[in-house]
Amino acid sequence: MTFSFDNTYARQPDRFYARVAPTKVKEPRLVKINRALAELLSLDARALASPEGAQLLSGNTLPPGADPIALAYAGHQFGGFSRQLGDGRAILLGEIVGTDGKRRDIQLKGSGRTPFSRGGDGRAALGPVLREYLVSEAMAALGIPTTRALAVVTTGEPVLRDEGPLPGAVLTRVAEGHLRVGTFEYFAARDDSEALSTLATYALARHYPEVAGTGNDALALLEGVIAAQARLVALWLGVGFVHGVMNTDNTSISGETIDYGPCAFLDEYDPKKKFSSIDRGGRYAFANQPGIAQWNLTRLAEALLPLLHDDEEEATRLATKRLEGFPALFEAAHGRVMRAKLGLTHEEDDDKALAEDLLERLASNGVDYTLFFRALCAAGASTDADAQVAASFANAGAFHEWAERWRARLAREELEPQARAAAMRRANPAFIPRNHRVEEMIHAAVQKSDFAPFDRLLAVLVRPYDDQPEHAELARPPLPEERVRATFCGT
């Protein structure tokens, strides 16, 4: 269980974090170890799966070289600014450079109170921990930048939530970084220009080293984060993902998806769809996510203004120019996503209109987003599949009308039909974490201590682009009585 730590963030100024050790738990038991991720991190999965490994993954013992800290940050939550948030139930053990040369944080989530807990217990319930493990690993398999899950350990102790006592758990989360827009807001709110400068230089060197050394670290960082977030949100929309709580403290500088609280996936396509129980006004609804990303990036730019230029007017001009470029970056990234889903290999001027027309037809006909695009793969190879695809529409003619334009567009492509269909299957998953299946899995684990549904669902979701006919029921949309209408943070 040797961890080759090299803890660069813990060597930053003390005001960047609080030094705090995990709180010990009563009886840690391993639920799941991510063997492939352990191998990537040069960790011994067999040792981590032992009773001694459970002690380590719960925070009861610390591996040599660990330097546990809770990170300081602020954040805009549903538009309102909180000057101090920080890791209230997560402790960063340290950093490891994996076999691929990438540096990653190893963090325990649900490991006890910290100076940033704000009255909370610092703990995590088993259900949300299993949700984060499952969905984050599904996102990784879908090819979407994300934090990862190394392990789940139950604590043998209950946590108290609104619904009563629940089994406690600790998630070992792995990320290329835990810096957030809110980290920069934290120091900007304190007029701490020295810390901002140090943080910007650190973040640039760690996450965007290819653009370091331009002479304006803050501007290069802003450009890098804008581009990364544009690509990330475009990928979210491609699989129907709704983050649910896109606060600035949940907006990662590294461009990863972070914090899977009330997240969910679309069943039928509905651009106004929201699931989060705390998002009462739909601020973070599916189609709002690109605009919210730009809003969050504007908060980052505001925090960085003192570093962009000595003259405030010029600093504002530089920031505004980059922020105004976000829509074009997003549209380009989303265009690439949609062309891949539609089997198009080169760009034409009318492609955006073709995709938008399709999405409007999906919405007005209540068509399941994932099943439609997976079925469209077969239609990409032969018109024989058109009738089956059209059957998912309330008005079958809505598909046939669109399909005429789509086939005229396909005629200008060079791919052979079978090659096109194969490429489309690599862009359109057969399986996503269906909300009702996730809830079923959580219920079985929490109420019955039955982890078989978790293991089965995870095994399917790490191969999302494979047909897996033996698990076909996991691809179907919910029945009316199975539909999940609200999701919860679990804090």
N, C-alpha and C positions, 0 to 999 in steps of 0.2 A: 504493500500500500504506500509506496514511495511517490510523493508528489514533488515534482521538480519545480518549486515555486520561484518566480522572479517577480516580486511585487512592486511594480513601478508606481502605482497610484498611492500606495501606503508610504512612499518616499516623498510625496508632495507635501505642501504645508499642512500643519495640524488642523487648520480651520476647514479643510476640505472634507473632514470626516470625524467620527468619534471612535476611539478605540474601545471595543466592547467584545467580550467573549460570549459565545452562545450559552443559553441557559440549559442546564442538563435536564433530561427527561427520564421518566420512570423506567420504561421497558421498550427500548427501540427494537423494531422488527422490520426487516427488509421486505418491501412489497415488490419492487421492480428495480433492476439494474440495467442500464442501457449499455450493453456489451460493445456495440459498434462504436459508440461515442467514447467509451472508456479506452478502447484501442486507439482511437484518434488522439486521445490525450496522453497516451503512453502509460495508462493505468492498468493495474491487474484486476480485471473484472471478477475473477474467482475470489481474490482476497477481499474485494469490496462486498461480495455476496456473503461473506462469513459473518458470524456474530460480532467479531471485532470490527468488521467493516460497517455494520449497522451502528455501532457505537460512534464511529467516526462520522458517518453520514447524518447522524442525528445531532451532532455537535457535542456529544458527551466527552469525546476526546478530540484532540487536534493533531493533525499530521505535522511532523517536523517541517519548519519553514513557513507555516501558516502565520499570518499577521492579521487577525480578524478586525475588521472595521465596518462601521455603518456609514454610508455616504450621505453627505448633506446636499439637499437641493430644495428649491421652492417649486412653484408651479401654478399655472392657471387651470382651475378645475371648473368645467362648464362655464368658462368665461370669467370667473372670479379669481382674483389673485390671492394665493396663500404664501406669505413671506417665508415661512419655514415649514417644510414637509420632511423629507429625508427618509431613510430606510427605517421604518418603524417596526418591521418584523423580518428583516433580511440582514444577513451579515456576510460580507465578502471575506472569504478565507484567504484568497490570493489569486495569482495569475500563473497560467501554465502555457508554454509554447508547445503546440501540438506537433504531430508528425508531419503536418502540412505546412509548418512554419508560421501558422497564425497564432497570435496571442489571445487567450481567452480567460475570462474571469470564472472563478468557481465560487458560487454563492449558496448559502443555506437560507431558504425562505421558510419562515415559520419557526425560527430558531430562538424566539424569545424577545423580551423587551430591549429597546435601545433608548438612548437619549432623545430619539425622534419619534417615539411611539405615541405621543399625544394622548395618553390615557388608554391606549389599546393594550391588549394582552401580549402582543408580539407573536402570537401563535397562528397556525393555519389549520383549518379543518380538512379532513381527508378528501371530501368531495371536490373542492376547488383545486386541490393539489393534483388529483387524478385528471381533472379537466385540463389543467395546464400541461401536464406531461403528455396527454394524448394529443391535444390540439397542436402544441408546439412541434411535436415529432411529425404529425401529419403535415404541418406547414413546411417543415424541412424537406419531407419527401415530395411535396408539391413543387419544390424549387424556389420557395419564397424565403428571403432572409428573415431569420428568427432566432430568438434565444432557444436553447435546447434544454432537454431534461436528462440528467445523468442518473438520478435515482429518486425513489420514493421510499420513505421510512415512516411507519406509524410509531407513535410515541408512547402508547399505553396510557395516555392521559386524555381526559375529555377537554374540549374547548366549549365555551358557552357562546351561543349565537341566538338570534331572535327565535329560532325554531327549537331551542333547547340545547342540551349537551350533545356534542358530536365528537366522534373519534378524531384525535389530533394527528397531524402528520407533518413531515418536513420534506420539502422538495429541494434537491440539489440542482440548481439552475446554472447553466453554462452560457456565457454570452461573449461576443467579441468586445463588448464594453457595456458598462452600466451608466455612462454619462448621458444626460438627458438635456433637452432644452431648459428644463427647470434648474439644472445645475448652474447654468450661466445666469439664469434669472436670480438665483440665490445671491450671487456676488454682486450683480448689478443693483439689486435692491439695497445693498449695503454700501454702494459707491466704492467698492473695493476693486479699483482698476488694476492693482498689482496682481490680485488673485485671478481676475479675468484674463489678463495677459498670460499668466502662467498656465491657466487652464486651456486657453485657446492653442497655445504652442504645443502643449501636451496632447490635446485631442487631435490636432492636425498630424503630428508625428505618428501617433498610434493608428489613426483610422484613414488618413489620406496622405501617406508619406510621399506619394508620387507628385503632389503639388506643393510640398513644403519647399521653403527656400526662395519664395517669390519676393520676399521683403514685406509682405502684408499677410501674416498668418491668419488674422481674423477674417479677412476678406476671402482668402483661399478656403478657410474652413466653412464659411457661410455658403460659398458656391458648392462645395462638396456635399454638405448636408442637404441643400436644396435639391440637388440632382438625385441623391440617394432616396430622399423621401418621395420625390416624384415617381421614381421607378417602383418603390415599395407599394405605394397606394395603387398604382396601376395594376400591379400583380394581385393585390387584394381583390380588386374589382373583377379580375379575370376568373377567380374561383368563387365569387359571391360571398366574400368574407366581410363581416361587420365587426369592427373592433369593439365598439360599444362605449369606450371611455377614452377618447383621444385627447386627453389633457396634455399640457406641455410637459408634465412630469412623466408621461408615458410616451413621449416622442424621443426616440433614441438618436443620439448623434451618429452612431455607427450605421444607421439605416436598417436596423433589425426591427422586427415586430417584437414588442415587449409588453408584458402584463396581460395575461389572458383571463381577465376577470369575467365580465358579462358578455364575452364574445359569442358570436353565433354565425351560422351560414344561412344564406337564402335557400329556401325550398323553391316556391314559385318566384319568378322574377318580379320584384317590386322595388323601384328606386327609392321609395319613401320608407322602406322597411326599417324598423328599429326593434331591438329586443331588450336592451338594458333597462332594468326596472328603475334605475335612477335617472335615465335620460327621458324625462317626462315630455320635453318639448321637441324631441327628435333632432336635437343639435347634431348628434353623431350618426344619423341615419345613413343607410348605404351610399346613396348618391351624394351626400354632403361631405364625404370623407376627403375628396381632393381639395375642396375649399377650406375645410378645417385644417388640413395639412399646411396650406399656404398661410392661414391665420397663425398657426403655431410657429411657423418659420419666421413670420413677422415679429413675433415676440423674441425669437433668437436674435434677429437683426437688431432689435431695439437694445437688447442687452449688450451686443457687441459694438454699438455705435462709438463709444469712446476710443475703441481700438482701431476703427476703420480709417479715421483721419482726425487730425487735430482740429480741423474746422468742422463744426457740427453740421453746417449746411452741406459741405462736400461729403461728409460721412453719410448723411441722409440720402444724398443723390446716389452714392455708390450702393447703398443697401437697397434703395428703391428699384434701381435698375436690375439688380439680381432677383429681387422678389417678383418683379413684373415678368421675368422670364420663366417663372414656375409653370404657368398654364401651358406654355408651349412645350416645356419639358415633359409635363404630365401627358399632354395630348400625344406627343410622339411615342412615349412609353406605352400608353394605353392603346395607341394605334397598332404597335407591334404585337401586343397581347391579342387584340381582336383579330388581326390578320392571321395570326397563327391558329386561332380557334376556328376561323373560317376557311382555312386551307389556302391562304394567299401568301405567296412567297415574295412578291414585290409590291411596292406601294403605287397606288393611283389616286388621283385627286378625289374621286367619288367614294373611296373606301369608307371614309368616316360616315358619310350619309347612308351607305349601305348597312353599316353596323348599327347606327342609331335607329334606322327604320326597323331593323330586326328587333332591337331591344324594346321599342315601343309596342310592337306586335306581341312579344312575349308577355309584356306587362298587361296589355288589354285582354289577353286570352288566358291569363293565369297559368302559364307554362312553367314547369319546373326547369330551373336554370341549368343545373348539372345534367339532368337526363336529356334535355334537348340537345345540348352541344355534343354529348357523347353519341347520341343517335345520329346527329348530323354527320359524324365521321363516316358512317356507312353510306349516307347520301352523297358524300364527297366522292365515293367510288362508283356509285350507280344510282340512276333515277328510280330503280326498283325499290329503294328504301324510302322514297318520298312519302308514300301513303302512310307508312308507320310513323314517320316524323310528324306529319300533318295531323294524325289522330290525337296528338297531345294538345292540340289547339281547340278551344271552344268553337272557333270558326276555322275549319280546315282550309278554307280558301285564303285565309290570312297568310298561311305558310306558302301555299302554292304561288300566290302573287309575288311574294318576296323571292321565292326560289327561282323564278324566271330571271330576275335581275342578277341573282347570285350565280346562276349557271352561265349567264352571258359574261359575267366577270371571270369565272373560272376558265372560260374558253380562251382567255388571253394569258393564261398561265402555261408553263411548259411542263409541269409535273404530270406524269402518268396517273390515272385515277387511283390505282392501288397504292402508289407511293404517296399520293396526297392523303388518302385515308389513314395511312400509317402515321404520317406526320401530324395529322389532326388528333389522332389518339394520344400522341405525346404531349398535346397542348390542352386536351379536354379530359379531365380525370373521370374515371368511372365511379370513384368513391371519394366522398368528403366526410368530415365528422358531422353526420346528420344530428341535429339538435336532440331529437327524441332518442336516438341511440346513445348519445352521450349521457342523457338523463337516466336512461335505463341502466347504463353501466354504473353510474354513481349510486343509484338506489340499491343495486345489488351489493356493491362494495360496502356502503355505509350501513345499510339495514340488515344485511345478511352475512357480511364478511365473505362475500363470494366475489372473487376477482377474475373468475373465468370470462365474464363478458368484457372486462377491461382488456385481458390478454388477447382475446379473439379480435376485438375491434382494433386494437393497436396493430396486430399482425396484418390485418387487411389494409389499414390506412398507411402503413409504411410502403405499400405497393399500390399507390392510388391510380396509376395508369394501366394496370393489368386488369383484365376482365374478371378473373376469379369467380367463375360461375357458381362454384360451390358456396359462395357467400353472397349470392345475388340479392337476398332479402335486405342486406345492409346498405344496398344502393337505392332502395325504393324510398319515395317520400313518405311522410307520416300520414296515417289515417286521421280523419278529423279529431278523434278522441286522443290521438298521440301528439298532436301539434303542440310545440313549445311556443308560448306567446310572450314569455318574459324570462330573462336570465339575470343572475345576481352575482355581485362581486365576491361574496364569501368572506369579506372582512368584518 
